[in-house]
Amino acid sequence: MIDLDNLAHDNPDLDGPYGQSLLRSRWFPFVLTDATLLHSVMLLAASHYEAEHGSNSHGFDIFALRSMAISGMNEHLLSPVSSLSDELVGAILHVAAYEALFGDRDAFAMHMNGLRKIVQLRGGLSTLGLDGLLERMILWVDANACFATGFDIFFNKNDFPTHVNHPPLNLALFGARRDSHSRP
């Protein structure tokens, strides 16, 4: 069974200086506000769970979750209101992380490039919501997923000024094994 621990692990790199389990207290309630965001988070969580416990260890269809997340992201992109929303940013980020860990590295790059464009149109990382949590999440996924896939980071400080640094790699928490990903 997938529970909140599978959806929102404690992560000191994302909690910032306060150590308040922000993924549980801020992120997860936010996830529940948007079906597309929920599908993308469930996609990543179910894939992690399956990797740890074996295929058919849960009742989720990974392909269906991925399809629902992609379809919802495309719907958001068609709407002037939601095309630059924090919900869409979070959904793209989670689908990109899924692709980095369980899918296709080129699809990961495509999603990260799309995320870059949305963040640029928003006015930069500092304009994202959740009091900096979404910004830290992007930088954390960027650092870990890019290392795992062999890409250079997508959100460098020259193009995306930020007062937050890319956190140190934490491949164990990200879900990647050092020996299973080779850098090109």
N, C-alpha and C positions, 0 to 999 in steps of 0.2 A: 504494500500500500504506500502510495506517495503521500507524505505528510509535509507540514510546514518546514521541517528540517531539511527535506530534500529540495524544497523550493527556495529556501532562503538560509543558507549556511551563514554563521557568523563570519565576518571577514574584517579584520582590523584595518586593512588597507582602504576599505570603503566607509567604515564608521567614522573616519576622521578623528579629530582629537578627543571626542567625547566617549567613544566606546559604548554606544547605546544600542547595539544590535539593530541598526537602522534598516537592514534588509527586512527584518520582521516588523518593526514598528512603523516605518514610513513606506518602504517599497512595496511590501506585500499588500497592504490596504489599497495602495495606488493601483497595483496590478488588477485588482478586482473591479476597477471602474471601467475597464475596456476589454471587450471580448478578444480583439486581435492581440493585445498585449498579453492577456491570460493564455491564449493559445501558444504564443511564442515562448512564454516562460514554462508552460507545461511541456512543450516540445523538448526543451533543453533538460528539464528535470526528469522527464520520463526516459530520455536517452541516457542520462547519467545513471538512473536507477537500473535500467536494462543492462548497461555496461557492468555494473557492480553485481547484479543478481541473476543475470542470464536472460535470454530472450523469453518472451511470454511470461515474465515475472510480474507483470501488471496488466491491467485491462485496456491499455491505451494503444491505439493504432498510430505509430510514429508517422507513417506516411500521411494519414488523415490529419494529424495535428500540424504537420508541416504545410500541407495544402491549405488548411484553414488559416494559418498564420500568414502565408504568402498572399492568399486571396484577400484577407482583411487589410494587409499592408497596401495592396493595390487599390482597394476601396478608399482608404485614408488618403492616398496620393491624388485621387480624383476630386477630393473635397478641398475647397479653399480654406475651410476652417481647420480641418484636421491634418492637412498635408505637412504642417510644420509643428505638430503637437508633440508634447513630451511622451504621450502614449505611443505615437509612431516611432519616435526616437528609441524608446525602450524596446519596442517590438523588433525593429531592425537590428538593434544591438544583440538581442537574444538569438535571433535567427542566424546572425553572423557568427556568434559564438558556437551555436549548434553546428554550422557548416565547418568551422575550424576544427572541432573535436570529432564529429561523427559523419560529416558530409564531404563536400568537395571544396578544395582550397580555392579554386577559381570563383566559386559561388560566394565564399567568404569574402574575397577581395571585392566582388561586385557589390555586396551589401555594405561593406565598409566604405567604398567610394560613394555610394548613395547616401550613407549616413553623413559623410563629410559634406556633401552638397547641402543637405538639410541643415546641418549645424551652421554652415556658412550663411545660408539664407536667413537663419534665425539671428545671426549677428555674433556667433562665436559660442564657445563652451560655457562662458559665464552667464549666458542668457537662459540656460537650461534650468528646469525646476528642481524641486525637492531639496532646496537649500544646499546645492552643490553635490548632492548624492549622485545625480544622473551624470554630471561631469566626471566625478571620480570613477563611476562605473565604466564609462567609455574609455577612460585612460587605462583602467585595470584590464579590461578585455583587450584593448589595443595592444598593451605590452605583452600579455600572456598569449593571446591568440596569434599575434604576429611572430613571436618566438616559435610557437608550435608549428606554424605553417611555413616559416622561412621568409615571410615578407618583412620589409622595413615598416616601422610604425606609420600609421595613416594620419595620426593627430600629433604632428611635431610642433614644437613651440614656435617656430618661425611662422607657420601658417595659422596656428591656433594658439595665440597667447593665453596663458593660464597661470594662475598663482599656484596651481596644484601640479606636482611633478608626476610623471609616470611612476607608479609604484614598483618596487622590486618584484621580480618574477616570483610567482607562487603557483607553480604548475600543479602541485598536489591539490591545492584548493580549486584551481581552475578545472582540473579534471584530466589534464594531459600528463602522460608519462614521458619523461625525457628520452627514454630509449625507443619510443614508438614513433617519434616524429624526427625526421631528418631535415636539416636545413639544406636547401639546394646550393 
